[in-house]
Structure formats: C-alpha cells, structure tokens
C-alpha cells in the first residue's frame, strides 16, 4: 500500500497508561505510516514535548502521576503549544 508523503511526515504522541491500548495505538499508527511515540502518563508527555516536536497528541484523560487534563493544561499554558 503506497503512503501519502504528507502522512509519513506526521509525528504523533500517544499518552496512554494501559499497555494493551498502547499496543493497539502503535499498531494502528504504524499501519497508517505515522511516526509515533507512546508514553504512559502526562508527566512523561510533557518531557517528550520539551525534547521533540509533534503534529498530533492523542491524550488519555485518566492516568497516574499527571492525568490528561493536567497535562493538556500544562502543554497549552506553560509550553504555549498549539498542537491539536
């Protein structure tokens, strides 16, 4: 299956604490040809965003350490990110 060049350059950060859901997301994102990273909580997502750039963040809301609401607020307000 030939991939669109624009899709291959999209970087996705998935923030999910459940291993089975992480595997599912990795499989789906790989099948579509996206570049992706997966982390297990909002704190790790913030750290990833400080070191890398992403086009899309897929954020779980209920996670340990820093939940999705807290992470999204931090990303938008402290990192001034406009990522969708």
DRENVO-271970 format. One record per residue (C-alpha): x, y, z; residue in three letters; residue number from 0. Coordinates in steps of 0.2 Angstrom, whole numbers, padded with zeros to 4 digits. Each point is the difference from the previous one (the first is absolute). Layout:
# DRENVO-271970
<pt><px>X</px><py>Y</py><pz>Z</pz><fido>ALA</fido><kemar>NUM</kemar></pt>
...
This chain:
# DRENVO-271970
<pt><px>0000</px><py>0000</py><pz>0000</pz><fido>UNK</fido><kemar>0</kemar></pt>
<pt><px>0008</px><py>0017</py><pz>-0005</pz><fido>UNK</fido><kemar>1</kemar></pt>
<pt><px>0000</px><py>0013</py><pz>0013</pz><fido>UNK</fido><kemar>2</kemar></pt>
<pt><px>-0003</px><py>0019</py><pz>-0003</pz><fido>UNK</fido><kemar>3</kemar></pt>
<pt><px>0016</px><py>0009</py><pz>0003</pz><fido>UNK</fido><kemar>4</kemar></pt>
<pt><px>-0009</px><py>0013</py><pz>0012</pz><fido>UNK</fido><kemar>5</kemar></pt>
<pt><px>-0006</px><py>-0014</py><pz>0011</pz><fido>UNK</fido><kemar>6</kemar></pt>
<pt><px>0017</px><py>-0008</py><pz>0002</pz><fido>UNK</fido><kemar>7</kemar></pt>
<pt><px>0006</px><py>0016</py><pz>0007</pz><fido>UNK</fido><kemar>8</kemar></pt>
<pt><px>-0013</px><py>0002</py><pz>0013</pz><fido>UNK</fido><kemar>9</kemar></pt>
<pt><px>0007</px><py>-0003</py><pz>0018</pz><fido>UNK</fido><kemar>10</kemar></pt>
<pt><px>-0013</px><py>-0006</py><pz>0013</pz><fido>UNK</fido><kemar>11</kemar></pt>
<pt><px>0002</px><py>-0001</py><pz>0019</pz><fido>UNK</fido><kemar>12</kemar></pt>
<pt><px>-0011</px><py>-0012</py><pz>0008</pz><fido>UNK</fido><kemar>13</kemar></pt>
<pt><px>-0003</px><py>0002</py><pz>0019</pz><fido>UNK</fido><kemar>14</kemar></pt>
<pt><px>-0007</px><py>-0016</py><pz>0007</pz><fido>UNK</fido><kemar>15</kemar></pt>
<pt><px>0003</px><py>-0010</py><pz>0016</pz><fido>UNK</fido><kemar>16</kemar></pt>
<pt><px>-0008</px><py>-0017</py><pz>-0005</pz><fido>UNK</fido><kemar>17</kemar></pt>
<pt><px>0012</px><py>-0011</py><pz>-0009</pz><fido>UNK</fido><kemar>18</kemar></pt>
<pt><px>-0013</px><py>-0009</py><pz>-0011</pz><fido>UNK</fido><kemar>19</kemar></pt>
<pt><px>-0006</px><py>0017</py><pz>-0006</pz><fido>UNK</fido><kemar>20</kemar></pt>
<pt><px>0018</px><py>0006</py><pz>-0003</pz><fido>UNK</fido><kemar>21</kemar></pt>
<pt><px>0002</px><py>-0016</py><pz>-0011</pz><fido>UNK</fido><kemar>22</kemar></pt>
<pt><px>-0016</px><py>0004</py><pz>-0009</pz><fido>UNK</fido><kemar>23</kemar></pt>
<pt><px>0005</px><py>0018</py><pz>-0003</pz><fido>UNK</fido><kemar>24</kemar></pt>
<pt><px>0018</px><py>-0005</py><pz>-0006</pz><fido>UNK</fido><kemar>25</kemar></pt>
<pt><px>-0008</px><py>-0013</py><pz>-0012</pz><fido>UNK</fido><kemar>26</kemar></pt>
<pt><px>-0012</px><py>0012</py><pz>-0007</pz><fido>UNK</fido><kemar>27</kemar></pt>
<pt><px>0012</px><py>0015</py><pz>-0002</pz><fido>UNK</fido><kemar>28</kemar></pt>
<pt><px>0013</px><py>-0012</py><pz>-0008</pz><fido>UNK</fido><kemar>29</kemar></pt>
<pt><px>-0013</px><py>-0006</py><pz>-0012</pz><fido>UNK</fido><kemar>30</kemar></pt>
<pt><px>-0004</px><py>0017</py><pz>-0006</pz><fido>UNK</fido><kemar>31</kemar></pt>
<pt><px>0019</px><py>0005</py><pz>-0001</pz><fido>UNK</fido><kemar>32</kemar></pt>
<pt><px>0000</px><py>0013</py><pz>0013</pz><fido>UNK</fido><kemar>33</kemar></pt>
<pt><px>0016</px><py>0003</py><pz>0010</pz><fido>UNK</fido><kemar>34</kemar></pt>
<pt><px>-0005</px><py>-0003</py><pz>0018</pz><fido>UNK</fido><kemar>35</kemar></pt>
<pt><px>0006</px><py>0000</py><pz>0019</pz><fido>UNK</fido><kemar>36</kemar></pt>
<pt><px>-0010</px><py>-0007</py><pz>0014</pz><fido>UNK</fido><kemar>37</kemar></pt>
<pt><px>0001</px><py>0005</py><pz>0018</pz><fido>UNK</fido><kemar>38</kemar></pt>
<pt><px>-0009</px><py>-0006</py><pz>0016</pz><fido>UNK</fido><kemar>39</kemar></pt>
<pt><px>-0005</px><py>0016</py><pz>0008</pz><fido>UNK</fido><kemar>40</kemar></pt>
<pt><px>-0002</px><py>0019</py><pz>-0001</pz><fido>UNK</fido><kemar>41</kemar></pt>
<pt><px>0017</px><py>0004</py><pz>0008</pz><fido>UNK</fido><kemar>42</kemar></pt>
<pt><px>0009</px><py>-0011</py><pz>-0012</pz><fido>UNK</fido><kemar>43</kemar></pt>
<pt><px>-0010</px><py>0009</py><pz>-0014</pz><fido>UNK</fido><kemar>44</kemar></pt>
<pt><px>0006</px><py>0017</py><pz>0005</pz><fido>UNK</fido><kemar>45</kemar></pt>
<pt><px>0018</px><py>-0006</py><pz>0001</pz><fido>UNK</fido><kemar>46</kemar></pt>
<pt><px>-0001</px><py>-0008</py><pz>-0018</pz><fido>UNK</fido><kemar>47</kemar></pt>
<pt><px>-0008</px><py>0017</py><pz>-0006</pz><fido>UNK</fido><kemar>48</kemar></pt>
<pt><px>0015</px><py>0010</py><pz>0007</pz><fido>UNK</fido><kemar>49</kemar></pt>
<pt><px>0012</px><py>-0011</py><pz>-0010</pz><fido>UNK</fido><kemar>50</kemar></pt>
<pt><px>-0010</px><py>-0004</py><pz>-0016</pz><fido>UNK</fido><kemar>51</kemar></pt>
<pt><px>-0013</px><py>0008</py><pz>-0011</pz><fido>UNK</fido><kemar>52</kemar></pt>
<pt><px>-0016</px><py>-0008</py><pz>-0004</pz><fido>UNK</fido><kemar>53</kemar></pt>
<pt><px>-0015</px><py>0004</py><pz>-0012</pz><fido>UNK</fido><kemar>54</kemar></pt>
<pt><px>-0013</px><py>-0010</py><pz>0010</pz><fido>UNK</fido><kemar>55</kemar></pt>
<pt><px>-0002</px><py>-0005</py><pz>0018</pz><fido>UNK</fido><kemar>56</kemar></pt>
<pt><px>-0012</px><py>-0014</py><pz>0004</pz><fido>UNK</fido><kemar>57</kemar></pt>
<pt><px>-0003</px><py>0002</py><pz>0019</pz><fido>UNK</fido><kemar>58</kemar></pt>
<pt><px>-0008</px><py>-0012</py><pz>0012</pz><fido>UNK</fido><kemar>59</kemar></pt>
<pt><px>-0009</px><py>0010</py><pz>0014</pz><fido>UNK</fido><kemar>60</kemar></pt>
<pt><px>0001</px><py>-0012</py><pz>0015</pz><fido>UNK</fido><kemar>61</kemar></pt>
<pt><px>0018</px><py>-0004</py><pz>0004</pz><fido>UNK</fido><kemar>62</kemar></pt>
<pt><px>0012</px><py>-0001</py><pz>0015</pz><fido>UNK</fido><kemar>63</kemar></pt>
<pt><px>0013</px><py>0013</py><pz>0004</pz><fido>UNK</fido><kemar>64</kemar></pt>
<pt><px>-0008</px><py>0014</py><pz>-0011</pz><fido>UNK</fido><kemar>65</kemar></pt>
<pt><px>-0017</px><py>-0003</py><pz>-0008</pz><fido>UNK</fido><kemar>66</kemar></pt>
<pt><px>-0005</px><py>0006</py><pz>-0018</pz><fido>UNK</fido><kemar>67</kemar></pt>
<pt><px>-0008</px><py>0015</py><pz>0006</pz><fido>UNK</fido><kemar>68</kemar></pt>
<pt><px>0015</px><py>0006</py><pz>0010</pz><fido>UNK</fido><kemar>69</kemar></pt>
<pt><px>0012</px><py>-0004</py><pz>-0014</pz><fido>UNK</fido><kemar>70</kemar></pt>
<pt><px>-0011</px><py>0009</py><pz>-0013</pz><fido>UNK</fido><kemar>71</kemar></pt>
<pt><px>-0001</px><py>0015</py><pz>0011</pz><fido>UNK</fido><kemar>72</kemar></pt>
<pt><px>0019</px><py>0000</py><pz>0003</pz><fido>UNK</fido><kemar>73</kemar></pt>
<pt><px>0004</px><py>-0003</py><pz>-0019</pz><fido>UNK</fido><kemar>74</kemar></pt>
<pt><px>-0012</px><py>0015</py><pz>-0005</pz><fido>UNK</fido><kemar>75</kemar></pt>
<pt><px>0004</px><py>0012</py><pz>0014</pz><fido>UNK</fido><kemar>76</kemar></pt>
<pt><px>0018</px><py>-0003</py><pz>0005</pz><fido>UNK</fido><kemar>77</kemar></pt>
<pt><px>0007</px><py>-0006</py><pz>-0017</pz><fido>UNK</fido><kemar>78</kemar></pt>
<pt><px>-0011</px><py>0011</py><pz>-0010</pz><fido>UNK</fido><kemar>79</kemar></pt>
<pt><px>-0003</px><py>-0014</py><pz>-0012</pz><fido>UNK</fido><kemar>80</kemar></pt>
<pt><px>-0014</px><py>0000</py><pz>-0013</pz><fido>UNK</fido><kemar>81</kemar></pt>
<pt><px>0001</px><py>-0018</py><pz>-0004</pz><fido>UNK</fido><kemar>82</kemar></pt>
<pt><px>-0017</px><py>-0008</py><pz>-0004</pz><fido>UNK</fido><kemar>83</kemar></pt>
